[in-house]
């Protein structure tokens, strides 16, 4: 469990997960949650790429995964 929290703290990955979740919650439906979180993650990584940082697929995936959690929430609500 300690490794998992260390993994999330590295490079502010927990912020990507939380941000994807929040974007997905505001989408108000499951498909919209997945789509909007994926687009948001892509935009964040493009911003990083344009500022000279490499594309980080882990951050992108965590943002999309946050949207996936929100989509699951919308499926049950």
C-alpha positions as MATLAB code, in Angstrom:
seq = 'XXXXXXXXXXXXXXXXXXXXXXXXXXXXXXXXXXXXXXXXXXXXXXXXXXXXXXXXXXXXXXXXXXXXXXXXXXXXX';
ca = [
       0.000    0.000    0.000;
       2.901    2.326    0.765;
       4.249    1.813   -2.780;
       0.875    2.813   -4.231;
       0.791    6.112   -2.319;
       4.422    6.790   -3.240;
       3.515    6.173   -6.880;
       0.633    8.658   -6.671;
       2.760   11.327   -4.990;
       5.401   11.138   -7.720;
       4.942   13.933  -10.266;
       1.595   14.958   -8.701;
      -0.173   11.959  -10.191;
      -2.926   12.117   -7.612;
      -3.865   15.518   -9.054;
      -4.342   13.939  -12.475;
      -6.577   11.262  -10.980;
      -8.620   13.794   -9.010;
      -8.823   16.220  -11.937;
     -10.076   13.507  -14.282;
     -12.687   12.542  -11.714;
     -13.904   16.130  -11.310;
     -14.103   16.690  -15.064;
     -16.036   13.438  -15.391;
     -18.459   14.328  -12.610;
     -19.312   17.616  -14.310;
     -20.020   15.764  -17.571;
     -23.231   14.346  -16.013;
     -23.259   11.065  -17.982;
     -20.938    8.052  -18.299;
     -19.834    8.457  -21.917;
     -19.336   12.178  -21.491;
     -17.254   11.525  -18.375;
     -14.874    9.235  -20.238;
     -14.648   11.507  -23.258;
     -14.142   14.752  -21.371;
     -11.530   13.305  -19.005;
      -9.600   11.832  -21.932;
      -9.654   15.172  -23.768;
      -8.599   16.998  -20.594;
      -5.702   14.592  -20.074;
      -4.611   15.025  -23.687;
      -4.719   18.810  -23.333;
      -2.639   18.682  -20.155;
      -0.018   16.501  -21.766;
       0.061   18.654  -24.902;
       0.671   21.701  -22.710;
       3.569   19.891  -21.045;
       4.945   18.810  -24.426;
       4.797   22.364  -25.790;
       6.713   23.606  -22.744;
       9.540   21.156  -23.352;
       8.567   18.248  -21.103;
       8.111   14.742  -22.492;
       4.645   13.261  -22.951;
       3.814   11.242  -19.835;
       1.478    8.377  -20.639;
       1.054    7.517  -16.961;
      -0.314   10.980  -16.168;
      -2.581   10.780  -19.221;
      -3.868    7.356  -18.171;
      -4.520    8.485  -14.600;
      -6.556   11.453  -15.843;
      -8.600    9.124  -18.054;
      -8.935    6.652  -15.160;
     -10.370    9.419  -12.988;
     -12.969    9.937  -15.698;
     -13.587    6.191  -15.668;
     -14.316    6.295  -11.948;
     -16.731    9.179  -12.572;
     -18.363    7.181  -15.391;
     -18.916    4.269  -13.012;
     -20.445    6.721  -10.558;
     -22.828    8.004  -13.244;
     -23.815    4.459  -14.187;
     -25.107    3.814  -10.693;
     -26.687    7.213  -10.026;
];
